[in-house]
Amino acid sequence: MKYTISNRDGGIHIDVTGVRDGSEQLIDAFTKCREGRCSCPTQEYEKVEAIEIQQSGESIHVSIRVREGEIIETGDIEQCLQHTGRGVSGDGV
């Protein structure tokens, strides 16, 4: 699994590629975050207004819109992706 994280107006965009067999598990993990059941080892979720998830082939695109006045640290998002990746693949990103 490979990913890129980019800052966008009002939030963060994540592109995940090379997921293959774990795509359903990864989408399930992102869906849990969207529903407020995130297990990531960070408090960044409290800054999230909304999360949108899209899949196309072996790629997953996640857009995170932050609450007004908040900033999400990309380093914390990277920790979350590594945590989520370990749960999906068993060995991390």
FENCOR-V935273 format. One record per backbone hydrogen bond with DSSP energy under -1.0 kcal/mol. NH is the residue of the N-H (numbers start at 1). CO is the residue of the C=O. E is the energy in kcal/mol with one decimal. If there is no record, write none. Layout:
# FENCOR-V935273
((NH;CO;E) (NH;CO;E))
This chain:
# FENCOR-V935273
((2;17;-2.7) (4;15;-2.0) (6;13;-2.7) (8;11;-2.9) (11;8;-2.7) (12;64;-2.2) (13;6;-3.0) (14;62;-3.1) (15;4;-2.2) (16;60;-3.2) (17;2;-3.0) (19;58;-1.3) (22;19;-1.7) (23;20;-1.5) (26;22;-2.6) (27;23;-2.7) (28;24;-2.2) (29;25;-2.3) (30;26;-2.6) (31;27;-2.5) (32;28;-2.2) (33;29;-1.7) (34;30;-2.3) (35;31;-2.0) (36;33;-1.5) (37;32;-3.4) (42;40;-1.5) (46;43;-1.5) (47;44;-2.2) (48;45;-1.9) (49;65;-3.3) (50;65;-1.8) (52;63;-2.7) (54;61;-2.5) (56;59;-2.6) (59;56;-1.9) (60;16;-2.7) (61;54;-3.3) (62;14;-2.9) (63;52;-2.5) (64;12;-3.2) (65;50;-2.8) (66;10;-2.5) (67;47;-3.3) (70;67;-2.2) (77;73;-1.7) (78;74;-2.3) (79;75;-1.7) (80;76;-2.0) (81;77;-2.4) (82;78;-2.3) (83;79;-2.6) (84;80;-2.9) (85;81;-2.8) (86;82;-2.1) (87;83;-1.5) (88;84;-1.6) (89;85;-3.2) (90;86;-1.8))
